Amino acid sequence: MPDNVADKFRAAYTAGEFPEHPVYRETVVNAVFLITELQNPGTRTEIAVAAHYDAERAEGMGRSVVAESVINTYARIRVGLVRPRDLSAVLRRGGGKK
């Protein structure tokens, strides 16, 4: 996460609960790309968290996700500016897969 939005993210995340959290997924060869939307309709807060992993190296994680019905997400602060690209095509292709 770029440093220029870290404080906003931290404030929004620690201040709220996110009862809705759709996950969008797309796999390209063995690379799995995810976008999780943490949503609170009551406060109209939404945080989009992007992630990726190598499916061949994550078998244990996959078993854990299935067994616990939970996937843990961690945010890391990065120094620098990252400009988001238009993700609408990825979100449409993923179709809200969970």
C-alpha positions in Angstrom: 0.0 0.0 0.0 1.5 3.4 -0.9 2.5 5.5 2.0 0.4 8.5 0.8 -2.8 6.6 1.6 -1.7 4.5 4.6 -3.2 6.9 7.2 -6.5 7.0 5.5 -6.6 3.2 5.2 -5.6 2.7 8.8 -8.3 5.1 10.0 -11.0 3.6 7.9 -10.1 0.0 8.8 -9.7 0.5 12.5 -12.9 2.6 12.8 -15.3 0.2 11.1 -16.7 -3.2 10.7 -17.1 -4.7 7.2 -20.1 -7.1 7.2 -19.8 -7.5 3.4 -16.7 -8.7 1.7 -17.1 -9.9 -1.9 -14.0 -11.5 -3.4 -13.2 -11.4 -7.1 -10.7 -13.9 -8.5 -8.9 -14.5 -11.8 -6.3 -17.2 -12.5 -3.7 -16.9 -15.2 -1.6 -20.1 -15.6 -0.6 -20.7 -11.9 -0.9 -17.0 -10.7 -4.1 -16.3 -8.8 -5.1 -12.6 -8.5 -7.7 -11.6 -5.9 -9.5 -8.4 -5.1 -11.4 -8.3 -1.8 -13.8 -5.5 -1.2 -14.3 -4.7 2.5 -17.7 -3.0 2.5 -19.7 -1.3 5.2 -23.0 0.0 3.6 -24.0 1.8 6.8 -21.0 4.1 6.7 -20.6 3.9 2.9 -17.0 2.8 3.4 -15.3 0.4 1.0 -11.7 -0.7 0.9 -10.4 -2.7 -2.0 -7.5 -5.0 -1.3 -5.6 -6.6 -4.1 -3.5 -9.8 -3.7 -1.8 -12.5 -5.7 -0.2 -15.8 -5.0 1.3 -18.8 -6.9 -1.2 -21.6 -6.8 1.4 -24.3 -7.0 3.2 -23.0 -3.8 0.0 -22.3 -1.8 -1.6 -25.8 -1.4 -1.5 -25.5 2.4 -3.2 -22.1 2.2 -5.9 -23.5 0.0 -6.6 -26.4 2.4 -6.8 -23.9 5.3 -9.2 -21.6 3.4 -11.6 -24.5 2.6 -11.4 -26.0 6.1 -11.9 -22.7 7.9 -14.0 -20.8 5.3 -11.7 -17.8 5.9 -8.8 -16.2 4.0 -6.6 -13.9 6.0 -5.5 -10.7 4.5 -2.6 -8.6 5.6 -1.8 -5.0 4.4 1.7 -3.8 4.0 2.6 -0.1 3.8 4.9 0.8 0.9 6.8 4.1 0.5 6.0 5.6 -2.9 3.0 6.5 -5.1 1.0 3.9 -6.9 -1.6 5.0 -9.4 -4.4 2.4 -9.8 -5.3 1.3 -13.3 -8.9 0.7 -14.5 -9.8 -2.6 -12.8 -13.3 -2.8 -14.2 -12.4 -5.4 -16.9 -10.8 -7.6 -14.2 -13.8 -7.3 -12.0 -16.2 -8.1 -14.8 -14.2 -11.1 -15.9 -13.9 -12.4 -12.4 -17.7 -12.2 -12.0 -17.6 -12.1 -8.2 -16.1 -15.5 -7.8 -15.5 -16.6 -4.2 
